[in-house]
Amino acid sequence: DNCGLRRNRSKMLAATRLSQRPQLSAQHYRPAAFNATSGRMISRRSYASAVKYTPEHEWISVEGTTATVGISDFAQNALGEVVYCDLPSVKASVAQKEVLASVESVKTASDVYSPVEGTVIEVNEKLRTEPTLLNKSAQSEGWIAKLQVKDNYKDQIAKLMDESAYKKYCEGLDH
Amino acid sequence: MLRPRILVKSLDKRSYSDSFSIQKHRFDTMLANRNDPVSAEHNRRNNMLYLVEHDPEVFTMGRRDTSSDLLVTEEKLKSDHNIELVRTTRGGRITWHGPGQLVGYPIIDLHHFQNKGVEWYVQSLQQSIIDTINHFGIKGGTTSDVGVWIENNRKICAIGVSASRWVTMHGFALNVNNNLSSYRHIIPCGISDKGVTSMSKELNRKVEISEVVPVLLNNMQRIFDVDMEMAPLDADEIKK
């Protein structure tokens, strides 16, 4: 019966589409990739903002109302081998420039600051058992936390550096 | 541009909590100064190194809970031995501080040091200590565990630091002529199969902290490539 087959097929297709939708849970998370030239996060959705950097070497990328925060590759290199990550609690709220997380390397506890005001909706659980992920992939798989942000995030990140400005900033610090 | 400068202040014998307040105040000031280009430049020439001997003796832990390194309960430590356990914001595990141990707290902005970062900073501290004890004829080295070790099996200097927005706090603790018996209450830095030692124990004579300080400062000046100068205490840093 052709009608039956068509109905089943469209049900199958619908089911597939649902499972392909990006999930916000760690289990289904696909690591963010960044375009090396533009700094834009490559995602299934095309409206992700470009990566921005703070002078303290944190990065932030916003997709809709979700901001992903981590530390830059420059920062992980300056830290040395990370042995421990102190992650925030989910549902914790954090103000802009407040301590979001802490990272330990060479007997040094280093604070990571939030570039924006927001509420923690997800943390990278992998960092608890594999802290060196921060060294291996600071700007991709080593993301630290995802925050729910409000519209004011745009003002808060307006003054932050884009990829090329940040690169110059890191080089310029060598004087 | 001038080299960065570190001012050195001697707090003599001071309690852990007093010393921490002084460090914290200095740290907060340095961060606040960053907001203004004039005071930010002032920061560059006014990084700080506080030298102190902690009195009374204390045990301190880092941010992670390492109470398993304590071999007696915190209550017994207080009731039987009159020693306090302090939880701090530094990295690293449990350690001891007391008279006869030279403790140094550099409050420096790593941005001033070509932004080399904390790994470089800790390695430079280690090297400064190694070169210092070497001057006295003690051969020290590093292992996979941060600190300065003698023959890989006894620790002579512990290091535990914190960095917030690239400004450092906490620092190092070099055993000069302190009594080592209090270490029996802990597994120092969580390492159970190695010991602790001091400069006096290694050299079989009493080494004075006053002998060590000038050598250490010379080495730090060279290794960090900074100007170092002794400076008097501010009014709020003087012992009450």
Chai-1 contact restraints between the chains, C-beta under 6 A:
chainA,res_idxA,chainB,res_idxB,connection_type,confidence,min_distance_angstrom,max_distance_angstrom,comment,restraint_id
A,E56,B,R165,contact,1.0,0.0,6.0,A-B,restraint_1
A,A78,B,G117,contact,1.0,0.0,6.0,A-B,restraint_2
A,L79,B,V118,contact,1.0,0.0,6.0,A-B,restraint_3
A,G80,B,E119,contact,1.0,0.0,6.0,A-B,restraint_4
A,E104,B,G91,contact,1.0,0.0,6.0,A-B,restraint_5
A,V106,B,E119,contact,1.0,0.0,6.0,A-B,restraint_6
A,V106,B,V122,contact,1.0,0.0,6.0,A-B,restraint_7
A,V106,B,V146,contact,1.0,0.0,6.0,A-B,restraint_8
A,K107,B,G91,contact,1.0,0.0,6.0,A-B,restraint_9
A,K107,B,G92,contact,1.0,0.0,6.0,A-B,restraint_10
A,K107,B,V146,contact,1.0,0.0,6.0,A-B,restraint_11
A,K107,B,I159,contact,1.0,0.0,6.0,A-B,restraint_12
A,K107,B,G160,contact,1.0,0.0,6.0,A-B,restraint_13
A,T108,B,G91,contact,1.0,0.0,6.0,A-B,restraint_14
A,T108,B,V118,contact,1.0,0.0,6.0,A-B,restraint_15
A,T108,B,V161,contact,1.0,0.0,6.0,A-B,restraint_16
A,T108,B,A163,contact,1.0,0.0,6.0,A-B,restraint_17
A,A109,B,R63,contact,1.0,0.0,6.0,A-B,restraint_18
A,A109,B,R90,contact,1.0,0.0,6.0,A-B,restraint_19
A,A109,B,G91,contact,1.0,0.0,6.0,A-B,restraint_20
A,A109,B,S162,contact,1.0,0.0,6.0,A-B,restraint_21
A,S110,B,A163,contact,1.0,0.0,6.0,A-B,restraint_22
A,D111,B,S164,contact,1.0,0.0,6.0,A-B,restraint_23
A,L173,B,N115,contact,1.0,0.0,6.0,A-B,restraint_24
A,D174,B,Q114,contact,1.0,0.0,6.0,A-B,restraint_25
